[in-house]
């Protein structure tokens, strides 16, 4: 299967999400796929440059930088069940205390608490520490927590954080919030699954894509292009199972999808991949033929994969009859 194919139509799912946004006025949002709570902040001038997630739905994080590339942030939302019910102050201690033990150069400069009108209070800390590169890093960090979830937003720089930057960071932290009652939405679940997928954690991503499919069924009729979103999520879920080695599960997903939506070519293409993985070349040929006969039904911005470059079919390059057929598909995409 083509390991990192993600159709452009995924933008429909992400269109209401500011995750990885480039628009300075939009907030950054972090949510877990199966747990209440959303972390939110606005950081004008910052853009996301990296993302991460842990298997099991327990942690999501992003890394951003300002336009000058001088100040960075790290934002994380994670479960902290061993200390539940957790407070912002307990979260700060639970994160910083182990870091101080691991890095004796870490020097805490200030700690404080900031009560909020609504939501949990903010626990702050500023400190310095020597990094692996031998340079001193300067950090300002804010923690928000409630129930068994904790939010951690850190700003750091390799140069001292001056007065103007401190004002900017404090303005961001003033709007930093944890909504403990927030229920994860389709876009939150999709983002989490896609981060795992892009990190090649296919086995972990697959059930979360399925969770997104279940969430899609709750979408009100007429809200967005539900068929397109269903195709994207089904494609990603089935491929994640297939790449991780669970071919029967992948096959079951695509076969069920064909019953409901027989015109979409990528379902047949992925079944052909499953056939090839199981050394069923007759089935692979049949499903490839079906896929390319329906190529006009690909999504906007999407094209048919090149089967001559697909890991599922490459082992059969020496099978003259099968490979001639595969090449004929590439030559008539």
C-alpha contacts under 8 A as a table, 3 or more apart, distances in Angstrom:
res1	aa1	res2	aa2	distance
1	X	239	X	6.77
1	X	242	X	7.40
1	X	243	X	6.63
1	X	270	X	6.92
1	X	273	X	5.75
1	X	310	X	5.85
1	X	311	X	5.80
1	X	312	X	5.37
2	X	5	X	5.97
2	X	305	X	7.62
2	X	310	X	5.60
2	X	311	X	6.78
3	X	239	X	7.48
3	X	243	X	7.07
4	X	197	X	7.92
4	X	198	X	6.95
6	X	10	X	7.23
6	X	232	X	7.81
6	X	236	X	7.53
7	X	10	X	6.02
7	X	232	X	6.99
7	X	299	X	7.70
7	X	301	X	7.09
7	X	302	X	5.57
8	X	11	X	5.97
8	X	300	X	7.45
8	X	301	X	5.68
8	X	302	X	6.45
9	X	12	X	5.64
9	X	13	X	7.76
9	X	228	X	6.97
9	X	229	X	7.41
9	X	232	X	7.12
9	X	299	X	6.89
9	X	300	X	6.87
9	X	301	X	7.16
9	X	302	X	7.80
10	X	13	X	5.35
10	X	14	X	6.55
10	X	229	X	7.01
10	X	232	X	6.43
11	X	14	X	4.90
11	X	15	X	5.57
12	X	15	X	5.24
12	X	224	X	7.52
12	X	225	X	7.64
12	X	229	X	7.12
13	X	16	X	7.23
13	X	186	X	7.52
13	X	187	X	5.68
13	X	190	X	7.62
13	X	229	X	6.69
14	X	17	X	5.06
14	X	18	X	7.89
14	X	187	X	5.86
14	X	191	X	7.73
15	X	18	X	7.99
16	X	187	X	7.62
17	X	21	X	7.87
17	X	29	X	7.64
17	X	187	X	6.65
17	X	188	X	7.97
18	X	21	X	4.86
18	X	26	X	6.18
18	X	27	X	6.09
18	X	28	X	5.54
18	X	29	X	6.49
19	X	28	X	5.75
19	X	29	X	6.08
19	X	30	X	7.57
19	X	48	X	7.85
20	X	28	X	7.70
20	X	47	X	6.79
20	X	48	X	4.99
20	X	49	X	7.63
21	X	24	X	7.76
21	X	26	X	7.30
21	X	28	X	7.56
21	X	47	X	6.51
21	X	48	X	6.91
22	X	46	X	7.96
22	X	47	X	5.69
22	X	48	X	7.76
23	X	26	X	5.77
24	X	27	X	7.89
24	X	42	X	7.95
24	X	43	X	6.85
24	X	44	X	4.41
24	X	45	X	5.40
24	X	46	X	6.76
24	X	47	X	7.68
25	X	42	X	7.09
25	X	43	X	7.72
25	X	44	X	5.93
26	X	42	X	6.52
27	X	40	X	6.48
27	X	41	X	5.41
27	X	42	X	4.28
27	X	43	X	7.01
28	X	40	X	5.55
28	X	41	X	5.42
28	X	42	X	6.00
28	X	43	X	7.67
29	X	38	X	6.70
29	X	39	X	5.66
29	X	40	X	4.63
29	X	41	X	6.94
30	X	38	X	5.60
30	X	39	X	5.06
30	X	40	X	6.55
30	X	60	X	6.93
30	X	61	X	7.42
30	X	76	X	7.52
30	X	77	X	6.46
30	X	188	X	7.64
31	X	35	X	7.88
31	X	36	X	7.78
31	X	37	X	6.23
31	X	38	X	4.73
31	X	39	X	6.56
31	X	60	X	7.31
31	X	77	X	6.93
31	X	184	X	6.43
31	X	188	X	5.99
32	X	35	X	5.62
32	X	36	X	7.34
32	X	37	X	7.38
32	X	38	X	7.70
32	X	57	X	6.00
32	X	58	X	6.86
32	X	59	X	6.83
32	X	60	X	6.78
32	X	77	X	7.51
32	X	78	X	7.75
32	X	184	X	6.77
32	X	188	X	6.95
32	X	189	X	7.17
32	X	192	X	7.24
33	X	57	X	5.95
33	X	184	X	5.91
33	X	185	X	7.97
33	X	188	X	6.21
33	X	189	X	4.59
33	X	192	X	6.67
33	X	208	X	7.42
34	X	57	X	6.81
34	X	184	X	6.69
34	X	189	X	7.88
35	X	183	X	7.20
35	X	184	X	6.94
36	X	180	X	6.25
36	X	181	X	5.78
36	X	182	X	5.29
36	X	183	X	4.95
36	X	184	X	6.42
37	X	149	X	7.38
37	X	178	X	6.77
37	X	179	X	5.40
37	X	180	X	4.28
37	X	181	X	5.64
37	X	182	X	4.73
37	X	183	X	6.58
37	X	184	X	7.57
38	X	77	X	7.93
38	X	178	X	5.65
38	X	179	X	5.16
38	X	180	X	6.59
38	X	181	X	7.98
38	X	182	X	5.75
38	X	184	X	7.93
39	X	77	X	6.73
39	X	151	X	6.49
39	X	176	X	7.63
39	X	177	X	5.90
39	X	178	X	4.61
39	X	179	X	6.52
40	X	176	X	5.90
40	X	177	X	5.36
40	X	178	X	6.45
41	X	172	X	6.71
41	X	173	X	7.49
41	X	175	X	5.93
41	X	176	X	4.55
41	X	177	X	6.47
42	X	172	X	6.10
42	X	175	X	6.89
42	X	176	X	7.35
43	X	46	X	5.72
43	X	172	X	5.82
45	X	66	X	5.46
45	X	67	X	5.95
46	X	64	X	6.05
46	X	65	X	5.17
46	X	66	X	4.24
46	X	67	X	6.41
47	X	64	X	5.17
47	X	65	X	5.74
47	X	66	X	6.61
47	X	67	X	7.92
48	X	51	X	7.65
48	X	62	X	6.57
48	X	63	X	5.64
48	X	64	X	4.09
48	X	65	X	6.70
49	X	62	X	7.62
49	X	63	X	5.77
49	X	64	X	5.27
49	X	65	X	7.07
50	X	62	X	5.67
50	X	63	X	5.04
50	X	64	X	6.96
51	X	60	X	7.67
51	X	61	X	5.66
51	X	62	X	4.30
51	X	63	X	6.24
51	X	195	X	6.85
52	X	60	X	5.73
52	X	61	X	5.10
52	X	62	X	6.31
52	X	195	X	6.22
52	X	196	X	7.44
52	X	199	X	8.00
53	X	57	X	7.55
53	X	58	X	7.84
53	X	59	X	5.51
53	X	60	X	4.33
53	X	61	X	6.28
53	X	192	X	6.55
53	X	195	X	6.28
53	X	196	X	6.13
54	X	57	X	6.21
54	X	58	X	6.04
54	X	59	X	5.33
54	X	60	X	6.67
54	X	196	X	7.38
55	X	58	X	6.96
55	X	196	X	7.39
55	X	201	X	7.79
55	X	204	X	5.26
55	X	205	X	7.52
56	X	204	X	6.89
57	X	60	X	7.89
57	X	192	X	7.78
58	X	78	X	5.57
58	X	79	X	5.43
59	X	76	X	7.02
59	X	77	X	5.73
59	X	78	X	4.17
59	X	79	X	6.55
60	X	76	X	5.73
60	X	77	X	5.59
60	X	78	X	6.52
60	X	192	X	7.20
61	X	74	X	7.15
61	X	75	X	5.42
61	X	76	X	4.22
61	X	77	X	6.46
62	X	74	X	5.86
62	X	75	X	5.35
62	X	76	X	6.68
63	X	72	X	7.15
63	X	73	X	5.62
63	X	74	X	4.59
63	X	75	X	6.47
64	X	72	X	5.51
64	X	73	X	5.13
64	X	74	X	6.58
65	X	68	X	7.93
65	X	69	X	5.68
65	X	70	X	7.32
65	X	71	X	5.87
65	X	72	X	4.21
65	X	73	X	6.24
66	X	69	X	5.27
66	X	70	X	6.63
66	X	71	X	5.79
66	X	72	X	6.38
67	X	70	X	7.88
68	X	71	X	7.61
69	X	72	X	7.22
70	X	157	X	6.23
70	X	158	X	7.62
70	X	159	X	7.98
71	X	155	X	6.80
71	X	156	X	5.83
71	X	157	X	4.96
72	X	155	X	5.63
72	X	156	X	5.45
72	X	157	X	6.44
73	X	153	X	6.94
73	X	154	X	5.34
73	X	155	X	4.36
73	X	156	X	6.26
74	X	152	X	7.77
74	X	153	X	5.73
74	X	154	X	5.11
74	X	155	X	6.61
75	X	151	X	7.44
75	X	152	X	5.68
75	X	153	X	4.43
75	X	154	X	6.41
76	X	151	X	5.68
76	X	152	X	5.13
76	X	153	X	6.51
77	X	149	X	7.05
77	X	150	X	5.75
77	X	151	X	4.54
77	X	152	X	6.51
78	X	149	X	5.67
78	X	150	X	5.49
78	X	151	X	6.63
79	X	148	X	5.71
79	X	149	X	4.48
79	X	150	X	6.27
80	X	83	X	6.07
80	X	84	X	6.71
80	X	86	X	7.53
80	X	148	X	5.06
80	X	149	X	5.50
80	X	150	X	6.47
81	X	84	X	5.04
81	X	85	X	7.74
81	X	148	X	4.87
81	X	149	X	7.42
82	X	148	X	7.97
83	X	86	X	5.54
83	X	90	X	7.87
83	X	148	X	7.14
84	X	147	X	5.78
84	X	148	X	4.82
85	X	146	X	6.66
85	X	147	X	4.63
85	X	148	X	5.75
86	X	90	X	6.13
86	X	91	X	6.64
86	X	145	X	6.16
86	X	146	X	5.43
86	X	147	X	5.58
86	X	148	X	5.81
86	X	149	X	7.41
86	X	150	X	7.78
87	X	90	X	5.13
87	X	91	X	6.13
87	X	120	X	7.65
87	X	144	X	7.42
87	X	145	X	5.14
87	X	146	X	5.62
87	X	147	X	7.76
88	X	91	X	5.02
88	X	92	X	6.23
88	X	120	X	7.08
88	X	121	X	6.53
88	X	122	X	6.19
88	X	123	X	5.48
88	X	143	X	5.49
88	X	144	X	4.65
88	X	145	X	4.50
88	X	146	X	7.14
88	X	150	X	7.32
89	X	92	X	5.11
89	X	93	X	6.34
89	X	113	X	7.76
89	X	122	X	7.93
89	X	123	X	5.44
89	X	143	X	7.43
90	X	93	X	5.10
90	X	94	X	5.91
91	X	94	X	4.96
91	X	95	X	6.18
91	X	143	X	6.65
91	X	144	X	7.48
91	X	145	X	6.55
91	X	150	X	6.31
92	X	95	X	5.35
92	X	96	X	5.89
92	X	123	X	6.70
92	X	124	X	7.86
92	X	142	X	7.97
92	X	143	X	5.92
93	X	96	X	5.23
93	X	97	X	5.41
94	X	97	X	5.95
94	X	98	X	7.11
95	X	98	X	6.21
95	X	99	X	6.76
96	X	99	X	4.99
96	X	100	X	6.12
97	X	100	X	5.16
97	X	101	X	6.45
98	X	101	X	5.09
98	X	102	X	6.23
99	X	102	X	5.07
99	X	103	X	5.99
99	X	106	X	7.82
100	X	103	X	5.16
100	X	104	X	5.93
100	X	105	X	7.83
100	X	106	X	5.74
101	X	104	X	6.22
103	X	106	X	5.74
103	X	129	X	7.59
104	X	107	X	7.97
105	X	128	X	7.80
105	X	129	X	5.22
105	X	130	X	5.77
106	X	127	X	6.88
106	X	128	X	5.67
106	X	129	X	4.15
106	X	130	X	6.93
107	X	127	X	5.41
107	X	128	X	5.32
107	X	129	X	6.23
108	X	111	X	7.66
108	X	125	X	7.18
108	X	126	X	6.13
108	X	127	X	4.22
108	X	128	X	6.65
109	X	125	X	7.48
109	X	126	X	5.50
109	X	127	X	4.92
109	X	128	X	7.48
110	X	124	X	7.94
110	X	125	X	5.55
110	X	126	X	5.27
110	X	127	X	6.98
111	X	123	X	7.47
111	X	124	X	5.47
111	X	125	X	4.39
111	X	126	X	6.65
112	X	123	X	6.00
112	X	124	X	5.15
112	X	125	X	6.59
113	X	121	X	6.86
113	X	122	X	5.63
113	X	123	X	4.57
113	X	124	X	5.99
114	X	121	X	5.61
114	X	122	X	4.94
114	X	123	X	6.43
114	X	124	X	7.68
115	X	120	X	7.53
115	X	121	X	4.49
115	X	122	X	6.40
116	X	119	X	6.43
116	X	120	X	6.70
116	X	121	X	5.29
116	X	122	X	7.34
119	X	177	X	7.14
119	X	178	X	6.51
119	X	179	X	6.71
119	X	180	X	7.60
120	X	144	X	6.27
120	X	145	X	6.39
120	X	146	X	6.60
120	X	178	X	7.09
121	X	144	X	6.58
122	X	142	X	6.35
122	X	143	X	5.74
122	X	144	X	5.36
123	X	142	X	5.64
123	X	143	X	5.08
123	X	144	X	6.65
124	X	140	X	7.47
124	X	141	X	5.72
124	X	142	X	4.54
124	X	143	X	6.41
125	X	140	X	5.95
125	X	141	X	5.27
125	X	142	X	6.54
126	X	138	X	7.76
126	X	139	X	5.51
126	X	140	X	4.38
126	X	141	X	6.15
127	X	138	X	6.23
127	X	139	X	5.38
127	X	140	X	6.73
128	X	136	X	6.62
128	X	137	X	5.58
128	X	138	X	4.70
128	X	139	X	6.03
129	X	136	X	5.58
129	X	137	X	5.42
129	X	138	X	6.90
130	X	133	X	7.86
130	X	134	X	5.85
130	X	135	X	5.55
130	X	136	X	4.37
130	X	137	X	6.00
131	X	134	X	5.36
131	X	135	X	5.61
131	X	136	X	6.14
131	X	137	X	6.47
132	X	135	X	7.47
135	X	158	X	6.83
136	X	158	X	6.17
136	X	159	X	7.65
137	X	156	X	6.63
137	X	157	X	5.66
137	X	158	X	4.65
137	X	159	X	6.83
137	X	160	X	7.90
138	X	156	X	5.39
138	X	157	X	5.35
138	X	158	X	6.29
138	X	159	X	6.77
138	X	160	X	6.05
138	X	161	X	6.81
139	X	154	X	6.71
139	X	155	X	5.59
139	X	156	X	4.39
139	X	157	X	6.81
140	X	154	X	5.80
140	X	155	X	5.23
140	X	156	X	6.51
141	X	152	X	7.18
141	X	153	X	5.66
141	X	154	X	4.19
141	X	155	X	6.17
142	X	152	X	5.94
142	X	153	X	5.25
142	X	154	X	6.37
142	X	173	X	7.16
143	X	150	X	7.09
143	X	151	X	5.51
143	X	152	X	4.73
143	X	153	X	6.49
144	X	150	X	5.84
144	X	151	X	4.94
144	X	152	X	6.70
144	X	177	X	7.42
144	X	178	X	6.40
145	X	148	X	7.49
145	X	149	X	5.71
145	X	150	X	4.27
145	X	151	X	5.97
145	X	178	X	7.28
146	X	149	X	5.75
146	X	150	X	6.70
146	X	180	X	6.72
147	X	180	X	7.87
151	X	178	X	7.25
155	X	169	X	7.56
157	X	160	X	6.93
157	X	161	X	6.97
161	X	165	X	6.00
161	X	166	X	6.38
162	X	165	X	5.37
162	X	166	X	6.07
163	X	166	X	5.00
163	X	167	X	6.27
164	X	167	X	5.20
164	X	168	X	6.42
165	X	168	X	5.00
165	X	169	X	6.11
166	X	169	X	5.10
166	X	170	X	6.00
167	X	170	X	5.16
167	X	171	X	6.18
168	X	171	X	5.15
168	X	172	X	6.45
169	X	172	X	5.08
169	X	173	X	6.22
170	X	173	X	4.96
170	X	174	X	5.99
171	X	174	X	5.06
171	X	175	X	6.84
172	X	175	X	5.51
172	X	176	X	6.38
173	X	176	X	4.82
179	X	182	X	5.63
184	X	188	X	5.90
184	X	189	X	6.89
185	X	188	X	5.31
185	X	189	X	6.51
185	X	215	X	7.50
186	X	189	X	5.31
186	X	190	X	6.14
186	X	212	X	5.75
186	X	215	X	5.88
186	X	216	X	6.53
187	X	190	X	5.06
187	X	191	X	6.00
188	X	191	X	5.25
188	X	192	X	6.30
189	X	192	X	5.25
189	X	193	X	6.24
189	X	208	X	6.74
189	X	209	X	7.37
189	X	211	X	7.31
189	X	212	X	5.65
190	X	193	X	5.16
190	X	194	X	6.00
190	X	208	X	7.54
190	X	209	X	6.42
190	X	212	X	6.00
190	X	233	X	7.97
191	X	194	X	5.12
191	X	195	X	6.18
192	X	195	X	5.32
192	X	196	X	6.56
192	X	205	X	8.00
192	X	208	X	7.68
193	X	196	X	5.25
193	X	197	X	6.17
193	X	204	X	7.93
193	X	205	X	4.79
193	X	206	X	7.35
193	X	208	X	5.44
193	X	209	X	5.77
194	X	197	X	4.82
194	X	198	X	5.97
194	X	205	X	7.00
195	X	198	X	5.17
195	X	199	X	6.18
196	X	199	X	5.06
196	X	200	X	6.42
196	X	201	X	5.07
196	X	202	X	6.70
196	X	204	X	6.78
196	X	205	X	5.30
197	X	200	X	5.08
197	X	201	X	5.41
197	X	202	X	5.21
197	X	204	X	7.98
197	X	205	X	5.52
197	X	240	X	7.17
198	X	201	X	7.42
201	X	204	X	5.56
201	X	205	X	6.20
202	X	205	X	4.96
202	X	206	X	6.11
202	X	240	X	4.76
202	X	241	X	6.81
202	X	243	X	6.71
202	X	244	X	5.65
203	X	206	X	5.59
203	X	207	X	7.74
203	X	240	X	6.36
203	X	241	X	6.24
203	X	244	X	5.27
204	X	207	X	6.66
204	X	208	X	7.34
205	X	208	X	5.39
205	X	209	X	6.29
205	X	237	X	7.55
205	X	240	X	6.54
206	X	209	X	5.26
206	X	210	X	6.46
206	X	236	X	7.54
206	X	237	X	4.87
206	X	238	X	7.25
206	X	240	X	5.02
206	X	241	X	5.62
207	X	210	X	4.88
207	X	211	X	6.17
207	X	237	X	7.19
208	X	211	X	4.76
208	X	212	X	6.27
208	X	237	X	7.99
209	X	212	X	4.97
209	X	213	X	6.36
209	X	233	X	6.10
209	X	234	X	7.60
209	X	236	X	6.83
209	X	237	X	5.08
210	X	213	X	4.94
210	X	214	X	6.36
210	X	233	X	7.52
210	X	234	X	7.59
210	X	237	X	6.07
211	X	214	X	5.07
211	X	215	X	6.26
212	X	215	X	4.90
212	X	216	X	6.10
212	X	233	X	7.14
213	X	216	X	4.97
213	X	217	X	6.70
213	X	230	X	6.63
213	X	233	X	6.23
213	X	234	X	7.19
214	X	217	X	5.40
214	X	218	X	7.28
215	X	218	X	5.37
215	X	219	X	7.15
216	X	219	X	5.25
216	X	226	X	7.47
216	X	229	X	7.91
216	X	230	X	7.25
219	X	223	X	6.68
219	X	226	X	7.79
220	X	223	X	5.66
221	X	226	X	7.89
222	X	225	X	7.39
222	X	226	X	7.72
223	X	226	X	7.09
225	X	228	X	5.44
225	X	229	X	6.38
226	X	229	X	5.10
226	X	230	X	6.00
227	X	230	X	5.05
227	X	231	X	6.20
228	X	231	X	5.13
228	X	232	X	6.28
228	X	299	X	7.36
229	X	232	X	5.12
229	X	233	X	6.15
230	X	233	X	5.23
230	X	234	X	5.92
231	X	234	X	5.19
231	X	235	X	5.96
231	X	264	X	7.86
232	X	235	X	5.19
232	X	236	X	6.25
233	X	236	X	5.15
233	X	237	X	6.00
234	X	237	X	5.14
234	X	238	X	5.99
234	X	253	X	7.17
234	X	254	X	7.39
234	X	257	X	7.43
235	X	238	X	5.43
235	X	239	X	6.09
235	X	254	X	7.89
235	X	266	X	7.33
235	X	267	X	7.05
236	X	239	X	5.22
236	X	240	X	5.98
237	X	240	X	5.18
237	X	241	X	6.36
237	X	250	X	7.65
237	X	253	X	7.91
238	X	241	X	5.24
238	X	242	X	6.08
238	X	249	X	7.47
238	X	250	X	4.44
238	X	251	X	7.33
238	X	253	X	5.93
238	X	254	X	6.62
238	X	270	X	7.86
239	X	242	X	4.89
239	X	243	X	5.89
239	X	250	X	6.68
239	X	270	X	7.28
240	X	243	X	5.32
240	X	244	X	6.13
240	X	250	X	7.89
241	X	244	X	5.22
241	X	245	X	6.37
241	X	246	X	5.17
241	X	247	X	6.66
241	X	249	X	6.49
241	X	250	X	5.29
242	X	245	X	5.19
242	X	246	X	5.30
242	X	247	X	4.88
242	X	249	X	7.54
242	X	250	X	5.23
242	X	274	X	7.01
243	X	246	X	7.47
246	X	249	X	5.57
246	X	250	X	6.41
247	X	250	X	5.01
247	X	251	X	6.00
247	X	274	X	6.03
247	X	277	X	7.75
248	X	251	X	5.07
248	X	252	X	6.13
249	X	252	X	5.09
249	X	253	X	6.32
250	X	253	X	5.24
250	X	254	X	6.44
250	X	274	X	7.49
251	X	254	X	5.31
251	X	255	X	6.01
251	X	271	X	6.14
251	X	274	X	6.55
252	X	255	X	5.21
252	X	256	X	6.10
253	X	256	X	5.38
253	X	257	X	6.20
254	X	257	X	4.91
254	X	258	X	6.21
254	X	267	X	5.44
254	X	268	X	7.56
254	X	270	X	7.39
254	X	271	X	6.66
255	X	258	X	5.21
255	X	259	X	6.62
255	X	267	X	7.70
255	X	271	X	7.80
256	X	259	X	5.27
256	X	260	X	6.80
257	X	260	X	5.29
257	X	261	X	5.84
257	X	262	X	7.47
257	X	267	X	7.21
258	X	261	X	4.89
258	X	262	X	4.41
258	X	263	X	7.60
258	X	264	X	7.68
258	X	267	X	6.69
258	X	268	X	7.95
259	X	262	X	5.97
261	X	264	X	6.43
263	X	294	X	6.49
263	X	297	X	6.64
264	X	267	X	6.21
264	X	268	X	7.74
264	X	291	X	7.87
264	X	294	X	6.86
264	X	295	X	8.00
264	X	297	X	5.81
264	X	298	X	6.58
265	X	268	X	5.50
265	X	269	X	6.36
265	X	290	X	7.22
265	X	291	X	4.33
265	X	292	X	6.73
265	X	293	X	7.81
265	X	294	X	5.23
265	X	295	X	5.79
265	X	297	X	6.59
265	X	298	X	6.57
266	X	269	X	4.75
266	X	270	X	6.02
266	X	291	X	6.33
266	X	298	X	7.60
266	X	304	X	7.61
267	X	270	X	5.33
267	X	271	X	6.29
267	X	291	X	7.52
268	X	271	X	4.98
268	X	272	X	6.20
268	X	287	X	5.16
268	X	288	X	6.53
268	X	290	X	6.37
268	X	291	X	5.00
269	X	272	X	5.04
269	X	273	X	6.47
269	X	287	X	6.18
269	X	288	X	5.46
269	X	290	X	7.90
269	X	291	X	5.28
270	X	273	X	4.88
270	X	274	X	6.31
271	X	274	X	4.92
271	X	275	X	6.15
271	X	284	X	7.26
271	X	287	X	6.43
272	X	275	X	4.94
272	X	276	X	6.19
272	X	283	X	6.61
272	X	284	X	4.02
272	X	285	X	6.92
272	X	286	X	7.60
272	X	287	X	5.01
272	X	288	X	5.72
273	X	276	X	5.09
273	X	277	X	6.21
273	X	284	X	6.65
273	X	312	X	5.44
273	X	313	X	7.17
274	X	277	X	5.09
274	X	278	X	6.37
274	X	284	X	7.69
274	X	312	X	7.77
275	X	278	X	5.13
275	X	279	X	6.20
275	X	280	X	4.90
275	X	281	X	6.54
275	X	283	X	5.75
275	X	284	X	4.99
276	X	279	X	4.78
276	X	280	X	5.46
276	X	281	X	5.77
276	X	283	X	7.86
276	X	284	X	5.68
276	X	312	X	5.90
276	X	313	X	6.32
277	X	280	X	7.55
277	X	312	X	5.97
280	X	283	X	5.46
280	X	284	X	6.24
281	X	284	X	4.79
281	X	285	X	5.96
281	X	322	X	7.51
282	X	285	X	5.20
282	X	286	X	6.26
283	X	286	X	5.10
283	X	287	X	6.12
284	X	287	X	5.25
284	X	288	X	5.98
285	X	288	X	5.14
285	X	289	X	6.12
285	X	322	X	7.56
285	X	325	X	7.90
286	X	289	X	5.19
286	X	290	X	6.35
287	X	290	X	5.00
287	X	291	X	6.06
288	X	291	X	4.96
288	X	292	X	6.22
289	X	292	X	5.42
289	X	293	X	6.09
290	X	293	X	5.14
290	X	294	X	6.48
291	X	294	X	5.40
291	X	295	X	6.35
292	X	295	X	4.86
292	X	304	X	7.74
292	X	329	X	7.34
292	X	333	X	7.38
293	X	296	X	7.89
294	X	297	X	5.78
294	X	298	X	7.88
295	X	298	X	5.77
295	X	304	X	6.73
295	X	333	X	8.00
298	X	302	X	5.96
298	X	303	X	6.47
298	X	304	X	7.33
299	X	302	X	5.22
299	X	303	X	7.77
304	X	333	X	6.94
305	X	310	X	7.95
306	X	309	X	5.73
306	X	310	X	6.80
306	X	329	X	7.99
306	X	330	X	5.76
306	X	333	X	7.96
307	X	310	X	4.99
307	X	313	X	6.71
307	X	326	X	6.42
307	X	327	X	7.75
307	X	329	X	7.62
307	X	330	X	6.78
308	X	313	X	6.86
308	X	314	X	6.58
308	X	326	X	6.43
308	X	327	X	6.38
308	X	330	X	6.97
309	X	313	X	7.67
309	X	314	X	6.72
310	X	313	X	5.60
310	X	314	X	6.12
311	X	314	X	5.32
311	X	315	X	7.43
312	X	315	X	7.05
313	X	316	X	5.74
313	X	317	X	7.42
314	X	317	X	5.56
315	X	318	X	7.71
316	X	319	X	5.29
316	X	322	X	7.35
316	X	323	X	6.73
317	X	320	X	7.06
317	X	322	X	7.90
317	X	323	X	5.54
318	X	323	X	7.23
319	X	322	X	5.56
319	X	323	X	5.85
320	X	323	X	5.23
320	X	324	X	5.92
321	X	324	X	5.36
321	X	325	X	6.47
322	X	325	X	5.19
322	X	326	X	6.30
323	X	326	X	4.86
323	X	327	X	6.06
324	X	327	X	5.15
324	X	328	X	6.20
325	X	328	X	5.08
325	X	329	X	6.68
326	X	329	X	5.32
326	X	330	X	6.71
327	X	330	X	5.07
327	X	331	X	6.21
328	X	331	X	5.08
328	X	332	X	6.21
329	X	332	X	5.08
329	X	333	X	5.80
330	X	333	X	5.25
